[in-house]
Each structure stands twice: as C-alpha cells, then as structure tokens.
Amino acid sequence: MAHATDTKSTETTRRDFLMLATGAAGVVGIGGVLIPLISQLAPDAQTIAAGAPMDVDLAPIAEGMAIKLFWRGKLIFVRHRTKKEIDEALAVDIATLRDPQTDQQRTKAGHEPFLVVYGNCTHLGCVPLGNSPGDPKGDFDGWFCPCHGSHYDSSGRIRKGPAPLNLPVPPYAFSTDTKIRIG
C-alpha cells in the first residue's frame, strides 16, 4: 500500500507542476501580447518633448532681428528690439489701445529689448509678417497680418485692423541674461 500512496503523491505533484507551468506560460504569453499593445497607446517621445519647457539662447539674435520657433505646437516670435522700437512702444498712450497693456506688462524687467509673443494673429490665427528682413512691419514698426490688415506695434499690441487682442505673451523667464526658458 505504501507503494500506491507514493504513486498517487507523485502523480499529484506532477499534475500540480504541469498546472503551474501551464499557468505561468499563459501569463507570459498574455504579457507578451499586452505589453506591446499598451505601449502603443503611450504618447510618442516627440509629443512628450513638445510639451516640455524650451530653452532659447538669445545671444545669436542681433538687435532689430527676430526668430520663429515652435513650443507645444504653437508659433513663438522672439524679437530683439532696437532702442527706437522700445521708445516708440513706451510712448504709446495705453488709453488709445483696443487691448490696453503697457510695454512693461509685456516684457520682463531688466530685459526690455527682448519681446516674446505667440506668433498668430488674434483675428483668425494667420501668421503676421515682420520677423524677416524686408517683411512689412505695418504702420507701427511691429508686425503686419496681410490676410485681413491687422497692424501690431513693436510690443505686439494691436493698433489697427480687425484683430481684437494683442499677440499673447507665453509663459517664460530669463535663466541668464542671454537665455530664456519658455514654459
């Protein structure tokens, strides 16, 4: 009888082992299918990077010039304004503006030569001209949207045309005197 018990005990152990091995193989197989499937649902690395803060070196931007860049899929203008442009922006009576903001509200203290604004007209989202040499800068030495005739001054404030608001200022801060972080 001892022999029959040993055989039954051995068979139970084999059956338990086979059940465990089959279950483990099933879990590994399901994991092998689900992990790639779930990984496909995650955002692309470029999408994640697009939402991250962006560092911009201002040193290469000559006075009177501007650059265009994209942050979070939106166009940004970074302009190194001349003294004349700053003086013109400061001289404006804000009571005459459609969207009244001072130049100081649109720039960072101590860094007034650099203006950072979103680069889409607030009328219908067109891209105003005024960043490249030879571009028309409108009647106020800033930007001009040829699609509908909106004119912005050197502070990005709407001065003429159908646009209802100033070019918005994105969130940014100076990390050094020649570098900003947008976002």
C-alpha positions as CSV (number, residue, x, y, z in Angstrom):
1,M,0.0,0.0,0.0
2,A,2.8,2.3,0.6
3,H,3.7,2.0,-3.0
4,A,0.2,3.0,-4.1
5,T,0.3,6.1,-1.9
6,D,3.7,7.1,-3.3
7,T,2.4,6.8,-6.8
8,K,-0.6,8.9,-6.0
9,S,1.5,11.5,-4.3
10,T,3.9,11.6,-7.3
11,E,1.0,12.0,-9.7
12,T,-0.5,14.8,-7.7
13,T,2.9,16.6,-7.7
14,R,3.3,16.2,-11.4
15,R,-0.2,17.4,-12.1
16,D,0.3,20.4,-9.8
17,F,3.6,21.1,-11.6
18,L,2.0,20.9,-15.0
19,M,-0.9,23.2,-13.9
20,L,1.6,25.7,-12.5
21,A,3.8,25.6,-15.6
22,T,0.8,25.9,-18.0
23,G,-0.5,28.9,-15.9
24,A,2.9,30.6,-15.9
25,A,3.3,30.1,-19.7
26,G,-0.2,31.6,-20.2
27,V,0.7,34.7,-18.1
28,V,3.9,35.2,-20.0
29,G,2.1,34.8,-23.3
30,I,-0.6,37.3,-22.3
31,G,2.1,39.7,-21.1
32,G,3.9,39.3,-24.4
33,V,0.7,40.4,-26.2
34,L,-0.5,43.1,-23.8
35,I,2.8,45.0,-23.2
36,P,3.4,46.0,-26.8
37,L,-0.3,46.8,-27.2
38,I,-0.3,49.1,-24.2
39,S,3.0,50.6,-25.2
40,Q,1.4,51.7,-28.5
41,L,-1.1,53.7,-26.5
42,A,1.6,55.8,-24.8
43,P,2.4,59.2,-26.3
44,D,5.3,59.5,-28.7
45,A,8.6,60.8,-27.3
46,Q,8.4,63.8,-29.6
47,T,5.0,64.6,-28.2
48,I,6.2,64.4,-24.7
49,A,9.2,66.7,-25.6
50,A,6.9,69.2,-27.3
51,G,5.2,69.9,-24.0
52,A,8.4,70.3,-22.1
53,P,9.9,73.7,-21.3
54,M,12.2,75.0,-24.0
55,D,15.5,76.8,-23.5
56,V,16.3,79.5,-26.1
57,D,19.7,81.2,-26.5
58,L,19.1,84.9,-27.2
59,A,22.8,85.7,-27.9
60,P,22.6,85.0,-31.7
61,I,19.6,87.3,-32.2
62,A,21.0,90.6,-33.4
63,E,19.3,93.8,-32.4
64,G,16.4,94.5,-34.8
65,M,16.1,90.8,-35.7
66,A,13.6,88.1,-34.6
67,I,13.4,84.4,-34.7
68,K,10.5,82.0,-35.0
69,L,10.2,78.7,-33.1
70,F,7.6,76.2,-32.1
71,W,6.7,75.4,-28.5
72,R,3.8,73.0,-27.8
73,G,2.9,73.1,-31.4
74,K,2.4,76.9,-31.4
75,L,4.5,79.5,-33.2
76,I,6.5,81.8,-31.0
77,F,8.3,85.1,-32.1
78,V,11.3,86.2,-30.1
79,R,12.4,89.7,-31.1
80,H,15.5,91.7,-30.1
81,R,14.1,95.2,-30.2
82,T,16.0,98.3,-31.0
83,K,16.1,101.3,-28.7
84,K,13.8,103.1,-31.2
85,E,11.3,100.3,-31.1
86,I,11.3,100.3,-27.3
87,D,11.0,104.1,-27.1
88,E,8.0,104.0,-29.6
89,A,6.3,101.3,-27.5
90,L,6.8,103.2,-24.3
91,A,5.5,106.5,-25.8
92,V,2.1,105.0,-26.6
93,D,-0.9,106.3,-24.6
94,I,-2.4,103.0,-23.5
95,A,-5.8,104.6,-23.2
96,T,-5.9,104.7,-27.1
97,L,-5.3,100.9,-27.3
98,R,-8.0,98.4,-28.1
99,D,-6.4,95.9,-25.7
100,P,-4.6,98.2,-23.2
101,Q,-1.3,96.9,-21.9
102,T,1.9,98.7,-21.2
103,D,5.2,97.7,-22.7
104,Q,6.3,96.8,-19.2
105,Q,3.5,94.3,-18.8
106,R,4.6,92.6,-22.0
107,T,8.4,92.3,-21.3
108,K,10.5,91.2,-18.3
109,A,12.0,94.0,-16.1
110,G,15.7,94.5,-17.0
111,H,15.3,92.6,-20.3
112,E,13.1,95.1,-22.2
113,P,14.9,94.6,-25.5
114,F,13.6,91.1,-25.8
115,L,9.9,90.6,-26.6
116,V,8.5,87.0,-26.6
117,V,4.9,86.6,-28.1
118,Y,2.8,83.9,-29.7
119,G,3.1,84.3,-33.5
120,N,-0.5,84.1,-34.6
121,C,-2.8,87.0,-35.4
122,T,-5.6,87.2,-32.8
123,H,-8.2,87.8,-35.6
124,L,-8.2,84.4,-37.4
125,G,-4.9,82.8,-36.5
126,C,-2.8,83.9,-39.5
127,V,0.9,84.4,-39.2
128,P,1.8,88.1,-39.2
129,L,4.9,89.4,-41.2
130,G,7.6,91.4,-39.6
131,N,10.3,88.9,-38.5
132,S,12.4,88.7,-41.6
133,P,14.4,91.5,-43.3
134,G,12.2,93.1,-45.9
135,D,8.9,91.9,-44.3
136,P,6.4,94.7,-44.0
137,K,6.2,95.7,-40.3
138,G,2.9,97.5,-40.6
139,D,2.2,101.1,-39.7
140,F,3.6,100.8,-36.1
141,D,7.0,99.1,-36.7
142,G,5.9,95.7,-35.4
143,W,4.0,93.1,-37.3
144,F,1.5,93.2,-40.2
145,C,-1.0,90.5,-41.0
146,P,-1.7,90.8,-44.7
147,C,-4.7,88.4,-44.6
148,H,-7.0,90.9,-43.0
149,G,-4.9,94.0,-42.4
150,S,-4.1,93.9,-38.7
151,H,-1.2,96.0,-37.5
152,Y,0.7,95.3,-34.3
153,D,3.3,97.6,-32.7
154,S,6.8,96.7,-31.6
155,S,5.3,95.5,-28.3
156,G,2.9,93.1,-30.1
157,R,-0.1,95.2,-29.3
158,I,-3.0,95.5,-31.8
159,R,-3.1,99.1,-33.2
160,K,-5.2,98.8,-36.4
161,G,-7.3,96.3,-38.2
162,P,-9.8,93.6,-37.1
163,A,-7.7,91.7,-34.6
164,P,-9.4,92.1,-31.2
165,L,-6.4,91.4,-28.9
166,N,-2.7,91.8,-28.6
167,L,-0.3,89.0,-29.5
168,P,-0.3,86.9,-26.3
169,V,2.8,86.5,-24.2
170,P,3.7,82.9,-23.5
171,P,4.9,81.9,-20.0
172,Y,8.7,82.4,-20.0
173,A,11.5,83.5,-17.7
174,F,15.1,84.5,-18.1
175,S,17.5,81.8,-16.8
176,T,20.5,84.0,-17.6
177,D,20.9,87.4,-19.3
178,T,21.1,85.7,-22.7
179,K,18.8,82.6,-22.2
180,I,15.1,82.2,-21.6
181,R,13.0,79.2,-20.7
182,I,9.6,79.1,-22.3
183,G,7.1,77.0,-20.4
